Amino acid sequence: MLAILQDNPDLPTSELAGRVGLSNTPCWRRLKKLQADGVIMGRALLLDPTALGLTVNVFADIRLKQHDEETLLALEKAVGSQAEIVECFSVSGESDYTMRIVTRSIEDYESFLKKVLLHLPGVAAVNSRFALGRVKMTTSLPI
């Protein structure tokens, strides 16, 4: 059921039920349970960033000055309010966080770096890498 929905999130319940061999009501109940259990987090509309002029993907590795809970929580909260930061992971290794940032140009990223990234709570250093091209992108999990 989940594999089918990953590829066809707008599939009507009646058609999904037929594909998985259930009648409509049991299929609907399973969907509701998967949503209630948090397995299905939501549905999204995927936009083409290039068509919208968002052609620059930057991977920014963030190193913090300190690693206390207050700083970590403050940084993570601040990241949530920045639309340009489309993904953020806490990571192991030399960096504390890795972010994917999407902008219209390198100049826009430079401005974002100077005005936002360097002023996030606890940031000691930012190391930026620019994507040359996308090889693969998927939202489907390997289930």
MIVO-751483 format. One record per atom (N, C-alpha, C, O): residue number from 1; residue in three letters; atom name; x, y, z. Coordinates in steps of 0.05 Angstrom, whole numbers, always signed. Example, Ala and Ser with C-alpha at 12.3 -4.5 7.8 and 13.67 -1.06 7.14 Angstrom:
<recs>
REC   n res atom   east  north     up
REC   1 ALA    N   +264   -114   +156
REC   1 ALA   CA   +246    -90   +156
REC   1 ALA    C   +264    -66   +156
REC   1 ALA    O   +285    -66   +169
REC   2 SER    N   +257    -45   +142
REC   2 SER   CA   +273    -21   +143
REC   2 SER    C   +258     +1   +157
REC   2 SER    O   +268    +23   +161
</recs>
This chain:
<recs>
REC   n res atom   east  north     up
REC   1 MET    N    +16    -24     +0
REC   1 MET   CA     +0     +0     +0
REC   1 MET    C    +17    +25     +0
REC   1 MET    O    +13    +44    -15
REC   2 LEU    N    +38    +26    +17
REC   2 LEU   CA    +55    +49    +19
REC   2 LEU    C    +71    +53     -6
REC   2 LEU    O    +75    +76    -15
REC   3 ALA    N    +81    +32    -17
REC   3 ALA   CA    +97    +34    -42
REC   3 ALA    C    +80    +46    -65
REC   3 ALA    O    +89    +62    -80
REC   4 ILE    N    +55    +37    -66
REC   4 ILE   CA    +37    +47    -87
REC   4 ILE    C    +32    +77    -82
REC   4 ILE    O    +32    +93   -101
REC   5 LEU    N    +27    +85    -57
REC   5 LEU   CA    +21   +112    -51
REC   5 LEU    C    +45   +131    -55
REC   5 LEU    O    +41   +154    -63
REC   6 GLN    N    +69   +121    -51
REC   6 GLN   CA    +93   +137    -56
REC   6 GLN    C    +94   +146    -85
REC   6 GLN    O   +101   +169    -91
REC   7 ASP    N    +87   +128   -103
REC   7 ASP   CA    +88   +134   -131
REC   7 ASP    C    +63   +149   -141
REC   7 ASP    O    +64   +163   -161
REC   8 ASN    N    +41   +145   -127
REC   8 ASN   CA    +15   +157   -135
REC   8 ASN    C     +0   +168   -111
REC   8 ASN    O    -20   +157   -103
REC   9 PRO    N    +10   +190    -99
REC   9 PRO   CA     -2   +200    -74
REC   9 PRO    C    -31   +210    -77
REC   9 PRO    O    -46   +211    -57
REC  10 ASP    N    -40   +216   -102
REC  10 ASP   CA    -67   +226   -106
REC  10 ASP    C    -86   +204   -115
REC  10 ASP    O   -109   +210   -122
REC  11 LEU    N    -77   +179   -113
REC  11 LEU   CA    -93   +157   -122
REC  11 LEU    C   -119   +155   -104
REC  11 LEU    O   -117   +155    -80
REC  12 PRO    N   -142   +154   -117
REC  12 PRO   CA   -166   +152   -101
REC  12 PRO    C   -166   +126    -84
REC  12 PRO    O   -155   +105    -93
REC  13 THR    N   -178   +127    -61
REC  13 THR   CA   -179   +104    -43
REC  13 THR    C   -191    +79    -58
REC  13 THR    O   -183    +57    -53
REC  14 SER    N   -211    +84    -74
REC  14 SER   CA   -224    +61    -88
REC  14 SER    C   -204    +47   -107
REC  14 SER    O   -204    +22   -108
REC  15 GLU    N   -188    +62   -120
REC  15 GLU   CA   -168    +50   -138
REC  15 GLU    C   -145    +37   -122
REC  15 GLU    O   -136    +15   -129
REC  16 LEU    N   -137    +50   -101
REC  16 LEU   CA   -116    +38    -83
REC  16 LEU    C   -127    +11    -72
REC  16 LEU    O   -112     -9    -71
REC  17 ALA    N   -152    +11    -63
REC  17 ALA   CA   -163    -13    -52
REC  17 ALA    C   -162    -36    -72
REC  17 ALA    O   -155    -59    -65
REC  18 GLY    N   -169    -30    -97
REC  18 GLY   CA   -168    -51   -117
REC  18 GLY    C   -140    -61   -122
REC  18 GLY    O   -136    -85   -127
REC  19 ARG    N   -121    -44   -121
REC  19 ARG   CA    -93    -52   -126
REC  19 ARG    C    -81    -69   -104
REC  19 ARG    O    -65    -86   -108
REC  20 VAL    N    -91    -64    -79
REC  20 VAL   CA    -80    -80    -56
REC  20 VAL    C    -99   -102    -48
REC  20 VAL    O    -93   -117    -29
REC  21 GLY    N   -121   -106    -62
REC  21 GLY   CA   -139   -128    -57
REC  21 GLY    C   -157   -125    -33
REC  21 GLY    O   -163   -144    -19
REC  22 LEU    N   -165   -100    -27
REC  22 LEU   CA   -183    -95     -5
REC  22 LEU    C   -208    -80    -16
REC  22 LEU    O   -208    -70    -38
REC  23 SER    N   -229    -81     +1
REC  23 SER   CA   -252    -64     -6
REC  23 SER    C   -246    -36     +4
REC  23 SER    O   -227    -31    +19
REC  24 ASN    N   -263    -17     -4
REC  24 ASN   CA   -258    +11     +2
REC  24 ASN    C   -256    +17    +32
REC  24 ASN    O   -237    +31    +41
REC  25 THR    N   -274     +7    +48
REC  25 THR   CA   -275    +14    +76
REC  25 THR    C   -250     +4    +91
REC  25 THR    O   -238    +20   +106
REC  26 PRO    N   -242    -21    +89
REC  26 PRO   CA   -217    -30   +102
REC  26 PRO    C   -193    -15    +92
REC  26 PRO    O   -174    -10   +108
REC  27 CYS    N   -192     -9    +67
REC  27 CYS   CA   -169     +6    +56
REC  27 CYS    C   -168    +34    +68
REC  27 CYS    O   -147    +43    +76
REC  28 TRP    N   -191    +47    +70
REC  28 TRP   CA   -193    +74    +82
REC  28 TRP    C   -184    +73   +111
REC  28 TRP    O   -170    +91   +121
REC  29 ARG    N   -193    +52   +126
REC  29 ARG   CA   -185    +49   +154
REC  29 ARG    C   -155    +46   +157
REC  29 ARG    O   -143    +57   +175
REC  30 ARG    N   -143    +30   +140
REC  30 ARG   CA   -114    +26   +141
REC  30 ARG    C    -99    +52   +136
REC  30 ARG    O    -80    +59   +149
REC  31 LEU    N   -109    +67   +116
REC  31 LEU   CA    -97    +93   +110
REC  31 LEU    C    -99   +112   +135
REC  31 LEU    O    -79   +125   +142
REC  32 LYS    N   -122   +113   +147
REC  32 LYS   CA   -126   +130   +171
REC  32 LYS    C   -108   +121   +193
REC  32 LYS    O    -97   +138   +208
REC  33 LYS    N   -104    +95   +197
REC  33 LYS   CA    -86    +85   +218
REC  33 LYS    C    -57    +92   +212
REC  33 LYS    O    -42   +100   +230
REC  34 LEU    N    -49    +89   +187
REC  34 LEU   CA    -22    +97   +180
REC  34 LEU    C    -17   +126   +184
REC  34 LEU    O     +5   +134   +192
REC  35 GLN    N    -37   +143   +180
REC  35 GLN   CA    -35   +171   +185
REC  35 GLN    C    -34   +176   +215
REC  35 GLN    O    -17   +192   +224
REC  36 ALA    N    -51   +163   +230
REC  36 ALA   CA    -52   +167   +259
REC  36 ALA    C    -26   +158   +272
REC  36 ALA    O    -17   +170   +292
REC  37 ASP    N    -14   +137   +262
REC  37 ASP   CA    +10   +126   +273
REC  37 ASP    C    +35   +142   +264
REC  37 ASP    O    +57   +137   +273
REC  38 GLY    N    +31   +161   +246
REC  38 GLY   CA    +54   +177   +237
REC  38 GLY    C    +70   +165   +215
REC  38 GLY    O    +91   +176   +208
REC  39 VAL    N    +61   +142   +204
REC  39 VAL   CA    +76   +130   +182
REC  39 VAL    C    +72   +147   +157
REC  39 VAL    O    +92   +152   +143
REC  40 ILE    N    +48   +156   +152
REC  40 ILE   CA    +43   +175   +131
REC  40 ILE    C    +43   +203   +144
REC  40 ILE    O    +25   +210   +159
REC  41 MET    N    +64   +219   +137
REC  41 MET   CA    +67   +245   +150
REC  41 MET    C    +51   +266   +137
REC  41 MET    O    +44   +287   +149
REC  42 GLY    N    +44   +263   +112
REC  42 GLY   CA    +29   +283    +97
REC  42 GLY    C    +34   +278    +68
REC  42 GLY    O    +46   +259    +59
REC  43 ARG    N    +23   +297    +52
REC  43 ARG   CA    +27   +296    +23
REC  43 ARG    C    +37   +323    +14
REC  43 ARG    O    +31   +343    +26
REC  44 ALA    N    +53   +322     -7
REC  44 ALA   CA    +66   +347    -16
REC  44 ALA    C    +64   +350    -46
REC  44 ALA    O    +63   +330    -61
REC  45 LEU    N    +64   +374    -55
REC  45 LEU   CA    +66   +380    -83
REC  45 LEU    C    +95   +386    -89
REC  45 LEU    O   +107   +404    -77
REC  46 LEU    N   +107   +372   -108
REC  46 LEU   CA   +135   +377   -115
REC  46 LEU    C   +137   +397   -138
REC  46 LEU    O   +125   +394   -159
REC  47 LEU    N   +153   +417   -133
REC  47 LEU   CA   +157   +438   -153
REC  47 LEU    C   +185   +436   -165
REC  47 LEU    O   +204   +426   -153
REC  48 ASP    N   +187   +444   -190
REC  48 ASP   CA   +213   +444   -204
REC  48 ASP    C   +228   +469   -197
REC  48 ASP    O   +220   +491   -206
REC  49 PRO    N   +250   +468   -181
REC  49 PRO   CA   +264   +492   -173
REC  49 PRO    C   +275   +508   -196
REC  49 PRO    O   +276   +532   -195
REC  50 THR    N   +284   +494   -217
REC  50 THR   CA   +296   +508   -240
REC  50 THR    C   +274   +525   -254
REC  50 THR    O   +280   +547   -262
REC  51 ALA    N   +250   +514   -257
REC  51 ALA   CA   +229   +529   -269
REC  51 ALA    C   +221   +554   -253
REC  51 ALA    O   +211   +573   -264
REC  52 LEU    N   +228   +554   -227
REC  52 LEU   CA   +222   +576   -210
REC  52 LEU    C   +246   +595   -207
REC  52 LEU    O   +246   +614   -191
REC  53 GLY    N   +268   +589   -221
REC  53 GLY   CA   +292   +605   -220
REC  53 GLY    C   +310   +599   -196
REC  53 GLY    O   +328   +614   -191
REC  54 LEU    N   +304   +578   -181
REC  54 LEU   CA   +320   +570   -158
REC  54 LEU    C   +341   +549   -168
REC  54 LEU    O   +337   +525   -164
REC  55 THR    N   +363   +559   -179
REC  55 THR   CA   +381   +542   -193
REC  55 THR    C   +406   +535   -177
REC  55 THR    O   +422   +518   -186
REC  56 VAL    N   +410   +547   -154
REC  56 VAL   CA   +434   +542   -139
REC  56 VAL    C   +428   +525   -114
REC  56 VAL    O   +412   +533    -98
REC  57 ASN    N   +441   +502   -112
REC  57 ASN   CA   +439   +485    -89
REC  57 ASN    C   +466   +486    -74
REC  57 ASN    O   +487   +481    -86
REC  58 VAL    N   +464   +493    -49
REC  58 VAL   CA   +488   +496    -32
REC  58 VAL    C   +486   +476     -9
REC  58 VAL    O   +465   +474     +4
REC  59 PHE    N   +508   +462     -4
REC  59 PHE   CA   +510   +445    +19
REC  59 PHE    C   +528   +459    +39
REC  59 PHE    O   +552   +462    +34
REC  60 ALA    N   +517   +468    +61
REC  60 ALA   CA   +532   +484    +81
REC  60 ALA    C   +536   +466   +105
REC  60 ALA    O   +517   +457   +118
REC  61 ASP    N   +561   +463   +112
REC  61 ASP   CA   +569   +448   +136
REC  61 ASP    C   +573   +469   +158
REC  61 ASP    O   +589   +488   +155
REC  62 ILE    N   +558   +466   +180
REC  62 ILE   CA   +559   +485   +202
REC  62 ILE    C   +573   +473   +226
REC  62 ILE    O   +567   +451   +235
REC  63 ARG    N   +592   +489   +236
REC  63 ARG   CA   +606   +481   +261
REC  63 ARG    C   +598   +501   +282
REC  63 ARG    O   +598   +525   +278
REC  64 LEU    N   +592   +491   +306
REC  64 LEU   CA   +583   +508   +328
REC  64 LEU    C   +606   +515   +347
REC  64 LEU    O   +625   +500   +349
REC  65 LYS    N   +602   +537   +361
REC  65 LYS   CA   +622   +546   +381
REC  65 LYS    C   +620   +529   +406
REC  65 LYS    O   +640   +523   +418
REC  66 GLN    N   +595   +521   +413
REC  66 GLN   CA   +590   +505   +437
REC  66 GLN    C   +568   +486   +431
REC  66 GLN    O   +553   +488   +412
REC  67 HIS    N   +566   +465   +448
REC  67 HIS   CA   +548   +444   +442
REC  67 HIS    C   +528   +439   +465
REC  67 HIS    O   +521   +416   +471
REC  68 ASP    N   +520   +460   +479
REC  68 ASP   CA   +501   +457   +500
REC  68 ASP    C   +472   +455   +488
REC  68 ASP    O   +468   +464   +466
REC  69 GLU    N   +454   +444   +504
REC  69 GLU   CA   +427   +440   +494
REC  69 GLU    C   +413   +465   +485
REC  69 GLU    O   +399   +466   +465
REC  70 GLU    N   +418   +487   +500
REC  70 GLU   CA   +405   +513   +493
REC  70 GLU    C   +414   +522   +466
REC  70 GLU    O   +397   +532   +450
REC  71 THR    N   +439   +520   +459
REC  71 THR   CA   +449   +529   +433
REC  71 THR    C   +438   +511   +411
REC  71 THR    O   +429   +521   +390
REC  72 LEU    N   +438   +485   +415
REC  72 LEU   CA   +428   +466   +395
REC  72 LEU    C   +398   +472   +389
REC  72 LEU    O   +390   +473   +366
REC  73 LEU    N   +383   +475   +410
REC  73 LEU   CA   +354   +480   +406
REC  73 LEU    C   +349   +507   +393
REC  73 LEU    O   +331   +509   +376
REC  74 ALA    N   +364   +527   +400
REC  74 ALA   CA   +361   +554   +389
REC  74 ALA    C   +368   +553   +359
REC  74 ALA    O   +354   +565   +343
REC  75 LEU    N   +389   +539   +352
REC  75 LEU   CA   +397   +538   +323
REC  75 LEU    C   +375   +523   +308
REC  75 LEU    O   +367   +532   +286
REC  76 GLU    N   +366   +500   +318
REC  76 GLU   CA   +346   +484   +304
REC  76 GLU    C   +320   +499   +301
REC  76 GLU    O   +306   +497   +280
REC  77 LYS    N   +312   +515   +321
REC  77 LYS   CA   +288   +531   +318
REC  77 LYS    C   +292   +553   +297
REC  77 LYS    O   +274   +558   +281
REC  78 ALA    N   +315   +566   +297
REC  78 ALA   CA   +321   +588   +278
REC  78 ALA    C   +321   +577   +249
REC  78 ALA    O   +312   +590   +231
REC  79 VAL    N   +332   +553   +245
REC  79 VAL   CA   +333   +541   +219
REC  79 VAL    C   +305   +537   +208
REC  79 VAL    O   +300   +540   +184
REC  80 GLY    N   +286   +530   +225
REC  80 GLY   CA   +258   +525   +216
REC  80 GLY    C   +245   +549   +204
REC  80 GLY    O   +226   +545   +188
REC  81 SER    N   +254   +573   +210
REC  81 SER   CA   +241   +597   +199
REC  81 SER    C   +254   +607   +173
REC  81 SER    O   +246   +628   +163
REC  82 GLN    N   +274   +593   +163
REC  82 GLN   CA   +289   +602   +139
REC  82 GLN    C   +280   +586   +115
REC  82 GLN    O   +287   +562   +113
REC  83 ALA    N   +265   +598    +97
REC  83 ALA   CA   +254   +583    +74
REC  83 ALA    C   +277   +573    +56
REC  83 ALA    O   +273   +552    +43
REC  84 GLU    N   +299   +587    +54
REC  84 GLU   CA   +321   +579    +37
REC  84 GLU    C   +333   +552    +46
REC  84 GLU    O   +344   +537    +29
REC  85 ILE    N   +332   +547    +71
REC  85 ILE   CA   +343   +521    +82
REC  85 ILE    C   +321   +500    +78
REC  85 ILE    O   +301   +500    +93
REC  86 VAL    N   +324   +483    +58
REC  86 VAL   CA   +304   +463    +52
REC  86 VAL    C   +308   +436    +66
REC  86 VAL    O   +290   +420    +68
REC  87 GLU    N   +333   +432    +75
REC  87 GLU   CA   +339   +408    +91
REC  87 GLU    C   +361   +415   +111
REC  87 GLU    O   +378   +431   +105
REC  88 CYS    N   +359   +403   +134
REC  88 CYS   CA   +379   +407   +155
REC  88 CYS    C   +382   +381   +170
REC  88 CYS    O   +362   +369   +180
REC  89 PHE    N   +407   +372   +173
REC  89 PHE   CA   +412   +347   +188
REC  89 PHE    C   +433   +352   +209
REC  89 PHE    O   +453   +366   +204
REC  90 SER    N   +429   +342   +233
REC  90 SER   CA   +451   +341   +252
REC  90 SER    C   +468   +317   +244
REC  90 SER    O   +458   +296   +238
REC  91 VAL    N   +495   +321   +244
REC  91 VAL   CA   +512   +301   +233
REC  91 VAL    C   +536   +296   +252
REC  91 VAL    O   +542   +311   +270
REC  92 SER    N   +549   +273   +248
REC  92 SER   CA   +573   +267   +263
REC  92 SER    C   +597   +275   +245
REC  92 SER    O   +594   +280   +222
REC  93 GLY    N   +620   +277   +258
REC  93 GLY   CA   +644   +285   +243
REC  93 GLY    C   +653   +313   +249
REC  93 GLY    O   +648   +323   +271
REC  94 GLU    N   +666   +325   +230
REC  94 GLU   CA   +678   +352   +235
REC  94 GLU    C   +657   +374   +237
REC  94 GLU    O   +661   +394   +251
REC  95 SER    N   +634   +370   +225
REC  95 SER   CA   +612   +390   +226
REC  95 SER    C   +591   +381   +246
REC  95 SER    O   +590   +357   +253
REC  96 ASP    N   +574   +399   +254
REC  96 ASP   CA   +552   +393   +272
REC  96 ASP    C   +526   +390   +257
REC  96 ASP    O   +509   +374   +264
REC  97 TYR    N   +523   +406   +235
REC  97 TYR   CA   +499   +405   +219
REC  97 TYR    C   +507   +407   +189
REC  97 TYR    O   +527   +420   +182
REC  98 THR    N   +491   +395   +172
REC  98 THR   CA   +494   +399   +143
REC  98 THR    C   +466   +408   +134
REC  98 THR    O   +446   +396   +141
REC  99 MET    N   +467   +429   +118
REC  99 MET   CA   +442   +441   +108
REC  99 MET    C   +443   +441    +77
REC  99 MET    O   +464   +445    +65
REC 100 ARG    N   +420   +438    +65
REC 100 ARG   CA   +417   +443    +36
REC 100 ARG    C   +402   +469    +34
REC 100 ARG    O   +379   +471    +44
REC 101 ILE    N   +414   +487    +20
REC 101 ILE   CA   +402   +514    +17
REC 101 ILE    C   +398   +519    -13
REC 101 ILE    O   +415   +513    -29
REC 102 VAL    N   +375   +530    -20
REC 102 VAL   CA   +368   +535    -48
REC 102 VAL    C   +364   +565    -52
REC 102 VAL    O   +350   +578    -37
REC 103 THR    N   +378   +575    -72
REC 103 THR   CA   +376   +604    -78
REC 103 THR    C   +376   +608   -109
REC 103 THR    O   +380   +589   -124
REC 104 ARG    N   +371   +632   -117
REC 104 ARG   CA   +370   +639   -145
REC 104 ARG    C   +398   +643   -157
REC 104 ARG    O   +402   +638   -181
REC 105 SER    N   +417   +651   -141
REC 105 SER   CA   +444   +656   -152
REC 105 SER    C   +465   +653   -130
REC 105 SER    O   +458   +651   -106
REC 106 ILE    N   +490   +652   -138
REC 106 ILE   CA   +512   +651   -119
REC 106 ILE    C   +512   +677   -103
REC 106 ILE    O   +518   +676    -79
REC 107 GLU    N   +506   +699   -116
REC 107 GLU   CA   +505   +725   -101
REC 107 GLU    C   +483   +724    -80
REC 107 GLU    O   +487   +735    -58
REC 108 ASP    N   +460   +712    -86
REC 108 ASP   CA   +439   +710    -66
REC 108 ASP    C   +448   +693    -43
REC 108 ASP    O   +442   +698    -19
REC 109 TYR    N   +463   +671    -49
REC 109 TYR   CA   +473   +654    -27
REC 109 TYR    C   +493   +670    -10
REC 109 TYR    O   +492   +668    +15
REC 110 GLU    N   +511   +685    -23
REC 110 GLU   CA   +530   +701     -8
REC 110 GLU    C   +516   +720    +12
REC 110 GLU    O   +525   +723    +35
REC 111 SER    N   +495   +733     +2
REC 111 SER   CA   +480   +751    +20
REC 111 SER    C   +467   +735    +42
REC 111 SER    O   +467   +744    +65
REC 112 PHE    N   +455   +712    +36
REC 112 PHE   CA   +443   +695    +57
REC 112 PHE    C   +464   +686    +77
REC 112 PHE    O   +458   +686   +101
REC 113 LEU    N   +487   +679    +68
REC 113 LEU   CA   +509   +671    +86
REC 113 LEU    C   +516   +694   +105
REC 113 LEU    O   +517   +690   +129
REC 114 LYS    N   +520   +717    +94
REC 114 LYS   CA   +528   +740   +110
REC 114 LYS    C   +507   +750   +129
REC 114 LYS    O   +512   +758   +152
REC 115 LYS    N   +481   +750   +120
REC 115 LYS   CA   +460   +762   +136
REC 115 LYS    C   +445   +742   +154
REC 115 LYS    O   +434   +750   +174
REC 116 VAL    N   +447   +716   +147
REC 116 VAL   CA   +431   +696   +162
REC 116 VAL    C   +448   +674   +174
REC 116 VAL    O   +450   +672   +198
REC 117 LEU    N   +462   +659   +157
REC 117 LEU   CA   +476   +635   +167
REC 117 LEU    C   +496   +641   +189
REC 117 LEU    O   +497   +628   +210
REC 118 LEU    N   +513   +662   +184
REC 118 LEU   CA   +533   +668   +203
REC 118 LEU    C   +522   +680   +229
REC 118 LEU    O   +536   +682   +249
REC 119 HIS    N   +496   +687   +229
REC 119 HIS   CA   +484   +698   +253
REC 119 HIS    C   +465   +679   +267
REC 119 HIS    O   +452   +686   +286
REC 120 LEU    N   +463   +654   +257
REC 120 LEU   CA   +448   +634   +271
REC 120 LEU    C   +460   +628   +298
REC 120 LEU    O   +485   +631   +301
REC 121 PRO    N   +444   +621   +318
REC 121 PRO   CA   +455   +617   +345
REC 121 PRO    C   +478   +597   +346
REC 121 PRO    O   +476   +575   +336
REC 122 GLY    N   +500   +606   +357
REC 122 GLY   CA   +523   +588   +363
REC 122 GLY    C   +541   +582   +339
REC 122 GLY    O   +559   +566   +342
REC 123 VAL    N   +536   +593   +316
REC 123 VAL   CA   +552   +586   +292
REC 123 VAL    C   +581   +596   +295
REC 123 VAL    O   +585   +620   +300
REC 124 ALA    N   +600   +578   +292
REC 124 ALA   CA   +628   +585   +293
REC 124 ALA    C   +639   +587   +264
REC 124 ALA    O   +656   +605   +259
REC 125 ALA    N   +631   +569   +247
REC 125 ALA   CA   +641   +569   +219
REC 125 ALA    C   +622   +555   +200
REC 125 ALA    O   +606   +538   +208
REC 126 VAL    N   +623   +564   +175
REC 126 VAL   CA   +606   +553   +154
REC 126 VAL    C   +625   +545   +131
REC 126 VAL    O   +641   +562   +122
REC 127 ASN    N   +622   +520   +121
REC 127 ASN   CA   +637   +511    +98
REC 127 ASN    C   +617   +505    +77
REC 127 ASN    O   +600   +487    +80
REC 128 SER    N   +618   +519    +54
REC 128 SER   CA   +598   +517    +33
REC 128 SER    C   +609   +501     +9
REC 128 SER    O   +631   +505     +0
REC 129 ARG    N   +592   +484     -1
REC 129 ARG   CA   +598   +469    -26
REC 129 ARG    C   +574   +473    -45
REC 129 ARG    O   +551   +472    -36
REC 130 PHE    N   +580   +478    -70
REC 130 PHE   CA   +559   +483    -90
REC 130 PHE    C   +555   +458   -108
REC 130 PHE    O   +574   +447   -118
REC 131 ALA    N   +530   +451   -111
REC 131 ALA   CA   +523   +428   -128
REC 131 ALA    C   +528   +436   -158
REC 131 ALA    O   +519   +458   -166
REC 132 LEU    N   +540   +419   -173
REC 132 LEU   CA   +545   +424   -201
REC 132 LEU    C   +521   +415   -218
REC 132 LEU    O   +515   +427   -239
REC 133 GLY    N   +508   +394   -209
REC 133 GLY   CA   +484   +383   -222
REC 133 GLY    C   +471   +362   -205
REC 133 GLY    O   +484   +350   -188
REC 134 ARG    N   +446   +357   -210
REC 134 ARG   CA   +431   +337   -196
REC 134 ARG    C   +432   +311   -211
REC 134 ARG    O   +426   +310   -235
REC 135 VAL    N   +441   +290   -198
REC 135 VAL   CA   +442   +263   -210
REC 135 VAL    C   +417   +247   -203
REC 135 VAL    O   +407   +233   -220
REC 136 LYS    N   +407   +250   -179
REC 136 LYS   CA   +383   +236   -171
REC 136 LYS    C   +368   +252   -150
REC 136 LYS    O   +381   +265   -133
REC 137 MET    N   +342   +251   -151
REC 137 MET   CA   +326   +262   -129
REC 137 MET    C   +300   +246   -128
REC 137 MET    O   +287   +241   -148
REC 138 THR    N   +294   +237   -104
REC 138 THR   CA   +270   +222   -100
REC 138 THR    C   +259   +227    -73
REC 138 THR    O   +274   +234    -54
REC 139 THR    N   +233   +225    -70
REC 139 THR   CA   +221   +226    -43
REC 139 THR    C   +212   +198    -34
REC 139 THR    O   +202   +195    -12
REC 140 SER    N   +216   +179    -51
REC 140 SER   CA   +207   +151    -45
REC 140 SER    C   +227   +137    -28
REC 140 SER    O   +252   +138    -33
REC 141 LEU    N   +217   +124     -7
REC 141 LEU   CA   +235   +108    +11
REC 141 LEU    C   +236    +80     +0
REC 141 LEU    O   +218    +70    -13
REC 142 PRO    N   +259    +66     +5
REC 142 PRO   CA   +262    +39     -5
REC 142 PRO    C   +248    +18    +11
REC 142 PRO    O   +259     +3    +27
REC 143 ILE    N   +221    +17     +7
REC 143 ILE   CA   +205     -2    +23
REC 143 ILE    C   +196    -25     +5
REC 143 ILE    O   +182    -43    +14
</recs>
